[in-house]
């Protein structure tokens, strides 16, 4: 089979939507005024194009991708692993984590998209094959609204998710032990005992507070306690895991396999959450998954972005093996952001499908979706 055309151009698309006052929301440490995205478009000679997405600050990611692009123009797009290592090695001295990895993730995803289109198969086929064609989705939301009382707003929100068919949901905490405990209890009462409930502190606590909260709310059958402390403090993660009963999750900001290797070695978490748009793309994610599987640590990838990032995550999650294999195997979750974001799904020319609590894995070549040029233009940042 003929080789793919050489990489001719790498460009970024920075997108922005300004949230209306009633749409603004807060995590433990930040207030969302806008919905930003950085998409990466890699074009080869002959016109074959791949798309990727970068987790994190859109304009900073775009600037980093621009610095990386010159290393790859003229190289074969199918040489994905050599291309990854070339870029990483040139940025290694200042960038084993952070923007180097999030920017490289977007490029890497786009190259896998090109490879899938070149061979006429979904990315999951190139990764070894899919175990599933749809994935149970949990709704991510439950942030603190800026203009409404938190408790009533979050209860109303999760009730909508339950009515929409979600069998699991995750809410945001980190606003104080008493307030968080009250909201968690109210949410559990609203959704009933049969739906999964996870909590995410966005590293808004120290270990002492996280332990107290975990002990306080364990009675509400919490699936996991995500990012209880700042991601740098792996020993604090271990303390939280050892001294309260809720499983601990983390990993969306542990970029690259070396960062994950340390967290795995210390058994800092029960649930590992790499994000394909931040950890180094498909190339790095598959190595992180292999390490986690070897260590017996559950993997539930983090997802936060547009339809491009969602499609990439779906391709990756579809390949996660059942661990352990059994007749009624536990399925991995897909994190489905439900916060205000008008171009999230609108961006996909062929929209993703959600029904009966499950989201379908795109089966077209590459990522299986193509961004709509009109939507790209409509939300292009100034």
Number of C-alpha atoms within 10 A of each C-alpha: 5 5 10 20 18 19 23 20 16 22 16 24 19 21 23 20 18 14 16 10 11 11 16 20 22 17 22 18 11 9 14 16 16 17 20 22 30 26 28 30 20 29 23 21 14 11 11 19 22 26 29 29 34 36 28 20 15 24 17 15 28 23 13 17 25 16 13 21 18 12 13 20 17 14 17 19 30 19 15 20 13 13 20 20 14 15 20 18 12 12 17 14 8 10 14 17 20 18 23 24 29 31 34 31 32 33 35 31 32 31 33 29 27 26 26 23 21 20 15 13 18 24 32 27 18 14 17 10 16 20 14 16 15 20 20 20 24 26 25 24 22 28 23 23 20 16 12 12 10 17 19 12 16 24 20 14 18 24 16 13 20 18 10 14 16 23 20 23 25 25 23 24 28 25 17 14 18 10 13 21 19 12 21 23 14 16 24 19 12 15 21 12 11 10 16 18 24 24 26 25 22 21 20 21 21 16 22 13 17 28 20 14 22 25 14 15 19 17 11 17 15 19 20 23 29 26 25 29 23 18 17 12 13 18 14 19 26 18 15 27 24 15 15 18 18 25 19 25 26 30 25 22 23 24 28 24 21 13 17 24 16 13 24 21 11 13 20 25 26 20 23 27 25 28 29 36 34 33 33 30 33 28 20 21 23 18 15 25 24 12 17 21 17 10 12 15 17 17 23 22 24 21 25 23 24 26 24 28 26 26 26 31 24 28 29 25 25 24 20 23 18 14 15 10 9 8 6 7 11 12 17 21 20 24 23 22 20 15 17 17 19 13 20 20 18 17 21 20 15 16 16 17 12 18 13 11 18 19 20 19 27 23 16 16 20 31 34 24 23 19 19 13 11 11 15 18 11 12 19 15 15 6
